[in-house]
Amino acid sequence: MDKENQTKVTEFYFSDFPQFEKGGLLFFILLLCVYMFIVVGNSLIFLAVQLDVRLHNPMYSFIGIFSFLEICYTTVTIPKMLYNLVSKEKTISFIGCLLQMYFFHSFGVTESLVLTIMAIDRYIAICNPLRYAIIMTPKLCTQLSTGSFILGFLMLLPEIVWISTLPFCGPNHIHQLFCDLEPVLLLACTDTSMILVEDVIHAISILTCVSVITLSYLRIVTVILRIPPGESRQKAFSTCTAHITIFLLFFGSVALMYLRFSAAFEPLLEKIIALMFAVLAPFFNPIIYSLRNKDMKDAIKKMFCSQKMFSVSGS
């Protein structure tokens, strides 16, 4: 195609959302309830960690940071998805699409790094408890958290800048629920072989985190099994089970989406997998960390009781 005849794409259209009259309202209500639960549930965990002195330790600090990231991670995509379910104009600007991809994947990479740090933290706490307080100092925790954010937001920047320079001249229909790297790259009016490079980059980063987490928890489980049956062993297993569950939910769905290279799924399956890591994994986070954790439940109850006492005294 001659460059002179190319029309530059200024917006993309999400073609796979149901119309308002054909089930869009039902999906809107369901997704809105899920999103509200994600925001409220993760906010409660984050606030409980900040307000309860008993939770001021590395493990809960990382859980609080992860909950904050879950709110940001879902807010990048779900509000736009909700809008598309009830709007006739299911479009997003070119710049808006780039920003959505950048922040969605940046928060996702940061979450991966925080989950990796959480696994290392549990490894040190259970496998080397006598040196835990010396190693996991508040300063180191702050450095690890800050480093996760910096690395997470720098890693995707070159890729997004590169995509912004590609020619998009039509079609402009994105066959996904939100702007993602591969569906957008497939619309570029140029050689898309760089998709393979993008897949390799994702694979390396994902497999590195998965390897570190897997090795950490294998060692942790080995050590826990040596502990005599009792309350301490049960508590260690309970904590690690919660972390492993989040790890499997998050990385399992991410691996299905980004470690398949040229393998293609059915369109419906593509969207189910996208919903798994973009919506369902964040949905289960507050359930796993609040309902399965006595300290967290006590902190949340204490927070509500304090609020009630404050309201009574104020009246």
C-alpha positions as a Markdown table, in Angstrom:
| # | Residue | x | y | z |
|---|---|---|---|---|
| 1 | Met | 0.0 | 0.0 | 0.0 |
| 2 | Asp | 1.3 | 3.5 | -0.9 |
| 3 | Lys | 2.1 | 5.7 | 2.0 |
| 4 | Glu | 0.2 | 8.5 | 0.4 |
| 5 | Asn | -3.0 | 6.4 | 0.4 |
| 6 | Gln | -2.7 | 5.3 | 4.0 |
| 7 | Thr | -5.1 | 6.8 | 6.5 |
| 8 | Lys | -3.7 | 7.0 | 10.0 |
| 9 | Val | -5.7 | 5.4 | 12.7 |
| 10 | Thr | -6.6 | 7.8 | 15.5 |
| 11 | Glu | -8.8 | 5.4 | 17.5 |
| 12 | Phe | -9.5 | 1.8 | 18.0 |
| 13 | Tyr | -12.9 | 0.0 | 18.2 |
| 14 | Phe | -13.7 | -2.9 | 20.6 |
| 15 | Ser | -15.8 | -5.2 | 18.5 |
| 16 | Asp | -16.5 | -8.0 | 21.0 |
| 17 | Phe | -18.7 | -6.3 | 23.6 |
| 18 | Pro | -22.4 | -7.3 | 23.6 |
| 19 | Gln | -24.9 | -4.5 | 22.8 |
| 20 | Phe | -26.8 | -2.9 | 25.7 |
| 21 | Glu | -30.0 | -4.5 | 24.5 |
| 22 | Lys | -28.4 | -8.0 | 24.0 |
| 23 | Gly | -27.1 | -8.8 | 27.5 |
| 24 | Gly | -24.7 | -5.8 | 27.9 |
| 25 | Leu | -26.6 | -4.5 | 31.0 |
| 26 | Leu | -26.4 | -7.9 | 32.8 |
| 27 | Phe | -22.6 | -8.1 | 32.2 |
| 28 | Phe | -22.3 | -4.5 | 33.3 |
| 29 | Ile | -24.0 | -5.2 | 36.6 |
| 30 | Leu | -21.9 | -8.4 | 37.2 |
| 31 | Leu | -18.6 | -6.6 | 36.3 |
| 32 | Leu | -19.5 | -3.5 | 38.4 |
| 33 | Cys | -20.2 | -5.7 | 41.5 |
| 34 | Val | -16.9 | -7.5 | 41.0 |
| 35 | Tyr | -15.0 | -4.3 | 40.5 |
| 36 | Met | -16.6 | -2.7 | 43.6 |
| 37 | Phe | -15.6 | -5.8 | 45.7 |
| 38 | Ile | -12.1 | -5.7 | 44.4 |
| 39 | Val | -11.7 | -2.0 | 45.3 |
| 40 | Val | -13.4 | -2.2 | 48.7 |
| 41 | Gly | -11.8 | -5.6 | 49.6 |
| 42 | Asn | -8.3 | -4.6 | 48.7 |
| 43 | Ser | -8.7 | -1.1 | 50.2 |
| 44 | Leu | -9.7 | -2.7 | 53.6 |
| 45 | Ile | -6.6 | -4.9 | 53.5 |
| 46 | Phe | -4.4 | -1.9 | 52.6 |
| 47 | Leu | -5.9 | 0.3 | 55.4 |
| 48 | Ala | -5.7 | -2.5 | 57.9 |
| 49 | Val | -2.0 | -3.0 | 57.3 |
| 50 | Gln | -1.4 | 0.7 | 57.6 |
| 51 | Leu | -3.5 | 1.3 | 60.8 |
| 52 | Asp | -2.9 | -1.9 | 62.8 |
| 53 | Val | 0.5 | -1.9 | 64.6 |
| 54 | Arg | 0.4 | -5.7 | 64.8 |
| 55 | Leu | 0.7 | -5.9 | 61.0 |
| 56 | His | 3.7 | -3.6 | 60.7 |
| 57 | Asn | 6.1 | -6.3 | 59.5 |
| 58 | Pro | 7.5 | -7.2 | 56.1 |
| 59 | Met | 5.0 | -9.9 | 55.2 |
| 60 | Tyr | 1.9 | -7.7 | 55.7 |
| 61 | Ser | 3.6 | -4.6 | 54.3 |
| 62 | Phe | 4.1 | -6.5 | 51.0 |
| 63 | Ile | 0.5 | -7.8 | 51.2 |
| 64 | Gly | -0.7 | -4.2 | 51.6 |
| 65 | Ile | 1.4 | -3.1 | 48.6 |
| 66 | Phe | 0.1 | -6.0 | 46.5 |
| 67 | Ser | -3.5 | -5.0 | 47.4 |
| 68 | Phe | -2.8 | -1.4 | 46.4 |
| 69 | Leu | -1.4 | -2.6 | 43.1 |
| 70 | Glu | -4.5 | -4.8 | 42.5 |
| 71 | Ile | -6.7 | -1.7 | 42.8 |
| 72 | Cys | -4.6 | 0.2 | 40.3 |
| 73 | Tyr | -4.2 | -2.8 | 38.0 |
| 74 | Thr | -8.0 | -3.3 | 37.7 |
| 75 | Thr | -8.8 | 0.4 | 37.5 |
| 76 | Val | -6.7 | 0.6 | 34.3 |
| 77 | Thr | -9.1 | -1.7 | 32.4 |
| 78 | Ile | -12.4 | -2.4 | 34.1 |
| 79 | Pro | -13.9 | 1.1 | 34.1 |
| 80 | Lys | -13.4 | 1.3 | 30.3 |
| 81 | Met | -14.9 | -2.2 | 30.0 |
| 82 | Leu | -17.9 | -1.1 | 32.0 |
| 83 | Tyr | -18.3 | 1.9 | 29.7 |
| 84 | Asn | -18.1 | -0.2 | 26.6 |
| 85 | Leu | -20.8 | -2.5 | 27.9 |
| 86 | Val | -23.4 | 0.3 | 28.0 |
| 87 | Ser | -22.1 | 2.6 | 25.3 |
| 88 | Lys | -22.7 | 2.5 | 21.5 |
| 89 | Glu | -19.3 | 4.0 | 20.9 |
| 90 | Lys | -17.0 | 1.3 | 22.1 |
| 91 | Thr | -13.9 | 3.2 | 21.1 |
| 92 | Ile | -10.6 | 4.3 | 22.6 |
| 93 | Ser | -8.1 | 6.8 | 21.3 |
| 94 | Phe | -4.7 | 5.7 | 20.0 |
| 95 | Ile | -3.0 | 7.5 | 22.9 |
| 96 | Gly | -5.5 | 6.1 | 25.3 |
| 97 | Cys | -4.8 | 2.6 | 24.1 |
| 98 | Leu | -1.1 | 3.0 | 24.5 |
| 99 | Leu | -1.5 | 4.4 | 28.0 |
| 100 | Gln | -3.9 | 1.5 | 28.9 |
| 101 | Met | -1.3 | -1.1 | 27.7 |
| 102 | Tyr | 1.5 | 0.7 | 29.4 |
| 103 | Phe | -0.1 | 1.0 | 32.9 |
| 104 | Phe | -1.8 | -2.4 | 32.7 |
| 105 | His | 1.4 | -4.2 | 32.0 |
| 106 | Ser | 3.5 | -2.0 | 34.2 |
| 107 | Phe | 1.3 | -2.7 | 37.2 |
| 108 | Gly | 1.2 | -6.4 | 36.2 |
| 109 | Val | 5.0 | -6.6 | 36.1 |
| 110 | Thr | 5.2 | -4.8 | 39.4 |
| 111 | Glu | 2.8 | -7.3 | 41.0 |
| 112 | Ser | 4.9 | -10.1 | 39.6 |
| 113 | Leu | 8.0 | -8.6 | 41.3 |
| 114 | Val | 6.2 | -8.1 | 44.6 |
| 115 | Leu | 4.9 | -11.7 | 44.6 |
| 116 | Thr | 8.5 | -12.8 | 44.0 |
| 117 | Ile | 9.7 | -10.7 | 47.0 |
| 118 | Met | 6.9 | -12.1 | 49.1 |
| 119 | Ala | 8.1 | -15.6 | 48.3 |
| 120 | Ile | 11.7 | -14.7 | 49.2 |
| 121 | Asp | 10.5 | -13.0 | 52.4 |
| 122 | Arg | 8.7 | -16.2 | 53.5 |
| 123 | Tyr | 11.7 | -18.3 | 52.5 |
| 124 | Ile | 13.9 | -16.3 | 54.8 |
| 125 | Ala | 11.3 | -16.2 | 57.6 |
| 126 | Ile | 10.8 | -20.0 | 57.6 |
| 127 | Cys | 14.2 | -21.3 | 56.5 |
| 128 | Asn | 16.4 | -18.8 | 58.3 |
| 129 | Pro | 14.3 | -17.4 | 61.1 |
| 130 | Leu | 17.2 | -16.4 | 63.4 |
| 131 | Arg | 18.6 | -14.0 | 60.8 |
| 132 | Tyr | 15.2 | -12.8 | 59.5 |
| 133 | Ala | 15.1 | -9.6 | 61.5 |
| 134 | Ile | 18.6 | -8.8 | 60.5 |
| 135 | Ile | 18.1 | -9.4 | 56.8 |
| 136 | Met | 14.5 | -8.1 | 56.2 |
| 137 | Thr | 15.0 | -4.6 | 57.7 |
| 138 | Pro | 12.5 | -1.8 | 57.1 |
| 139 | Lys | 15.1 | -0.1 | 54.9 |
| 140 | Leu | 15.5 | -3.2 | 52.7 |
| 141 | Cys | 11.7 | -3.6 | 52.5 |
| 142 | Thr | 11.4 | -0.1 | 51.3 |
| 143 | Gln | 14.2 | -0.5 | 48.8 |
| 144 | Leu | 12.6 | -3.7 | 47.4 |
| 145 | Ser | 9.2 | -2.2 | 47.1 |
| 146 | Thr | 10.5 | 1.0 | 45.4 |
| 147 | Gly | 12.7 | -1.1 | 43.1 |
| 148 | Ser | 9.7 | -3.2 | 42.1 |
| 149 | Phe | 7.8 | -0.1 | 41.0 |
| 150 | Ile | 10.7 | 1.5 | 39.2 |
| 151 | Leu | 11.6 | -1.7 | 37.3 |
| 152 | Gly | 8.0 | -2.5 | 36.6 |
| 153 | Phe | 7.4 | 0.9 | 35.0 |
| 154 | Leu | 10.7 | 1.0 | 33.1 |
| 155 | Met | 10.5 | -2.5 | 31.7 |
| 156 | Leu | 7.5 | -1.8 | 29.4 |
| 157 | Leu | 8.5 | 1.8 | 28.4 |
| 158 | Pro | 10.8 | 0.9 | 25.4 |
| 159 | Glu | 8.1 | -1.5 | 24.0 |
| 160 | Ile | 5.3 | 1.1 | 24.3 |
| 161 | Val | 7.5 | 3.8 | 22.7 |
| 162 | Trp | 8.3 | 1.4 | 19.8 |
| 163 | Ile | 4.6 | 0.6 | 19.3 |
| 164 | Ser | 3.8 | 4.3 | 19.2 |
| 165 | Thr | 6.1 | 4.7 | 16.2 |
| 166 | Leu | 4.4 | 1.9 | 14.1 |
| 167 | Pro | 2.0 | 2.8 | 11.3 |
| 168 | Phe | -1.6 | 2.0 | 11.9 |
| 169 | Cys | -3.8 | 2.5 | 8.8 |
| 170 | Gly | -6.7 | 0.1 | 9.3 |
| 171 | Pro | -8.5 | -2.1 | 10.2 |
| 172 | Asn | -8.9 | -0.7 | 13.7 |
| 173 | His | -11.0 | -3.4 | 15.4 |
| 174 | Ile | -9.4 | -4.8 | 18.6 |
| 175 | His | -10.6 | -8.4 | 19.2 |
| 176 | Gln | -10.1 | -8.3 | 22.9 |
| 177 | Leu | -11.8 | -6.8 | 26.0 |
| 178 | Phe | -9.0 | -4.1 | 26.4 |
| 179 | Cys | -5.9 | -2.9 | 24.7 |
| 180 | Asp | -3.3 | -5.6 | 24.9 |
| 181 | Leu | 0.1 | -5.8 | 23.1 |
| 182 | Glu | -0.5 | -8.6 | 20.6 |
| 183 | Pro | -4.0 | -7.6 | 19.5 |
| 184 | Val | -2.8 | -4.1 | 18.8 |
| 185 | Leu | 0.4 | -5.2 | 17.1 |
| 186 | Leu | -1.6 | -7.3 | 14.7 |
| 187 | Leu | -3.3 | -4.2 | 13.5 |
| 188 | Ala | 0.0 | -2.4 | 12.5 |
| 189 | Cys | 0.5 | -1.9 | 8.8 |
| 190 | Thr | 4.0 | -3.3 | 8.9 |
| 191 | Asp | 5.9 | -6.5 | 9.6 |
| 192 | Thr | 4.7 | -7.9 | 12.9 |
| 193 | Ser | 7.5 | -10.4 | 13.4 |
| 194 | Met | 8.5 | -8.3 | 16.3 |
| 195 | Ile | 5.6 | -10.0 | 18.2 |
| 196 | Leu | 8.0 | -12.9 | 18.6 |
| 197 | Val | 10.5 | -10.7 | 20.3 |
| 198 | Glu | 7.8 | -9.3 | 22.6 |
| 199 | Asp | 6.7 | -12.9 | 23.5 |
| 200 | Val | 10.3 | -13.8 | 24.3 |
| 201 | Ile | 10.7 | -10.8 | 26.6 |
| 202 | His | 7.5 | -11.6 | 28.4 |
| 203 | Ala | 8.5 | -15.3 | 28.7 |
| 204 | Ile | 11.9 | -14.5 | 30.2 |
| 205 | Ser | 10.5 | -12.1 | 32.8 |
| 206 | Ile | 7.6 | -14.4 | 33.7 |
| 207 | Leu | 9.7 | -17.6 | 33.9 |
| 208 | Thr | 12.3 | -15.8 | 36.0 |
| 209 | Cys | 9.7 | -14.8 | 38.6 |
| 210 | Val | 8.0 | -18.2 | 38.5 |
| 211 | Ser | 11.3 | -20.1 | 38.9 |
| 212 | Val | 12.3 | -18.0 | 42.0 |
| 213 | Ile | 8.9 | -18.4 | 43.6 |
| 214 | Thr | 8.7 | -22.1 | 42.9 |
| 215 | Leu | 12.1 | -22.8 | 44.2 |
| 216 | Ser | 11.4 | -20.7 | 47.3 |
| 217 | Tyr | 8.2 | -22.5 | 48.1 |
| 218 | Leu | 9.6 | -26.0 | 47.5 |
| 219 | Arg | 12.3 | -25.2 | 50.0 |
| 220 | Ile | 9.7 | -23.7 | 52.4 |
| 221 | Val | 7.4 | -26.8 | 52.2 |
| 222 | Thr | 10.4 | -29.1 | 52.9 |
| 223 | Val | 11.3 | -27.1 | 56.0 |
| 224 | Ile | 7.7 | -26.9 | 57.2 |
| 225 | Leu | 7.3 | -30.7 | 56.9 |
| 226 | Arg | 10.2 | -31.1 | 59.4 |
| 227 | Ile | 8.4 | -29.0 | 62.0 |
| 228 | Pro | 6.6 | -31.1 | 64.6 |
| 229 | Pro | 2.8 | -31.0 | 64.2 |
| 230 | Gly | 1.3 | -28.1 | 66.1 |
| 231 | Glu | 0.1 | -24.6 | 65.9 |
| 232 | Ser | 3.3 | -23.1 | 64.5 |
| 233 | Arg | 3.3 | -25.7 | 61.7 |
| 234 | Gln | -0.3 | -25.1 | 60.9 |
| 235 | Lys | 0.1 | -21.3 | 60.8 |
| 236 | Ala | 3.1 | -21.6 | 58.5 |
| 237 | Phe | 1.2 | -23.8 | 56.1 |
| 238 | Ser | -1.8 | -21.5 | 56.2 |
| 239 | Thr | 0.3 | -18.5 | 55.3 |
| 240 | Cys | 2.1 | -20.2 | 52.5 |
| 241 | Thr | -1.1 | -21.7 | 51.1 |
| 242 | Ala | -2.6 | -18.2 | 50.7 |
| 243 | His | 0.5 | -17.0 | 48.9 |
| 244 | Ile | 0.8 | -20.0 | 46.7 |
| 245 | Thr | -2.9 | -19.7 | 45.7 |
| 246 | Ile | -2.4 | -16.1 | 44.6 |
| 247 | Phe | 0.7 | -17.1 | 42.8 |
| 248 | Leu | -1.1 | -19.9 | 40.9 |
| 249 | Leu | -4.1 | -17.7 | 40.0 |
| 250 | Phe | -2.0 | -14.8 | 38.8 |
| 251 | Phe | 0.9 | -16.6 | 37.0 |
| 252 | Gly | -1.3 | -19.4 | 35.8 |
| 253 | Ser | -3.6 | -17.1 | 33.8 |
| 254 | Val | -0.7 | -14.9 | 32.7 |
| 255 | Ala | 1.2 | -17.9 | 31.4 |
| 256 | Leu | -1.8 | -19.1 | 29.4 |
| 257 | Met | -1.9 | -15.6 | 27.8 |
| 258 | Tyr | 1.7 | -14.8 | 27.3 |
| 259 | Leu | 3.7 | -18.0 | 27.1 |
| 260 | Arg | 1.9 | -19.6 | 24.1 |
| 261 | Phe | 3.9 | -17.8 | 21.4 |
| 262 | Ser | 2.2 | -18.5 | 18.1 |
| 263 | Ala | -0.5 | -20.8 | 19.5 |
| 264 | Ala | -4.0 | -19.4 | 18.9 |
| 265 | Phe | -7.1 | -20.0 | 21.0 |
| 266 | Glu | -10.7 | -19.7 | 20.2 |
| 267 | Pro | -11.9 | -16.0 | 20.5 |
| 268 | Leu | -14.2 | -16.9 | 23.5 |
| 269 | Leu | -11.3 | -18.7 | 25.3 |
| 270 | Glu | -9.1 | -15.7 | 24.6 |
| 271 | Lys | -11.5 | -13.5 | 26.5 |
| 272 | Ile | -12.0 | -16.0 | 29.3 |
| 273 | Ile | -8.2 | -16.1 | 29.9 |
| 274 | Ala | -8.0 | -12.3 | 29.7 |
| 275 | Leu | -10.8 | -12.1 | 32.4 |
| 276 | Met | -9.0 | -14.6 | 34.6 |
| 277 | Phe | -5.8 | -12.4 | 35.1 |
| 278 | Ala | -7.5 | -9.0 | 34.6 |
| 279 | Val | -10.5 | -9.5 | 36.8 |
| 280 | Leu | -10.8 | -12.9 | 38.6 |
| 281 | Ala | -7.3 | -13.0 | 40.2 |
| 282 | Pro | -7.7 | -9.6 | 41.8 |
| 283 | Phe | -11.2 | -10.6 | 42.9 |
| 284 | Phe | -9.9 | -13.5 | 44.9 |
| 285 | Asn | -7.1 | -11.6 | 46.5 |
| 286 | Pro | -9.1 | -10.0 | 49.4 |
| 287 | Ile | -11.0 | -13.3 | 50.0 |
| 288 | Ile | -7.8 | -15.3 | 50.3 |
| 289 | Tyr | -5.9 | -12.8 | 52.5 |
| 290 | Ser | -8.8 | -11.8 | 54.7 |
| 291 | Leu | -10.9 | -14.9 | 55.2 |
| 292 | Arg | -7.9 | -17.2 | 55.6 |
| 293 | Asn | -5.8 | -15.0 | 57.8 |
| 294 | Lys | -6.8 | -14.5 | 61.5 |
| 295 | Asp | -4.6 | -11.5 | 62.1 |
| 296 | Met | -6.0 | -9.7 | 59.0 |
| 297 | Lys | -9.6 | -10.5 | 60.1 |
| 298 | Asp | -8.9 | -9.1 | 63.6 |
| 299 | Ala | -7.3 | -6.0 | 62.1 |
| 300 | Ile | -10.3 | -5.3 | 59.9 |
| 301 | Lys | -12.8 | -5.9 | 62.7 |
| 302 | Lys | -10.8 | -3.6 | 64.9 |
| 303 | Met | -10.8 | -0.9 | 62.2 |
| 304 | Phe | -14.7 | -1.1 | 62.0 |
| 305 | Cys | -15.1 | -1.2 | 65.8 |
| 306 | Ser | -12.9 | 1.9 | 66.1 |
| 307 | Gln | -14.9 | 3.7 | 63.5 |
| 308 | Lys | -18.2 | 2.9 | 65.3 |
| 309 | Met | -16.8 | 4.1 | 68.6 |
| 310 | Phe | -15.6 | 7.3 | 66.9 |
| 311 | Ser | -19.1 | 7.8 | 65.4 |
| 312 | Val | -20.8 | 7.2 | 68.8 |
| 313 | Ser | -18.5 | 9.6 | 70.7 |
| 314 | Gly | -18.9 | 12.2 | 68.0 |
| 315 | Ser | -22.7 | 12.1 | 68.3 |
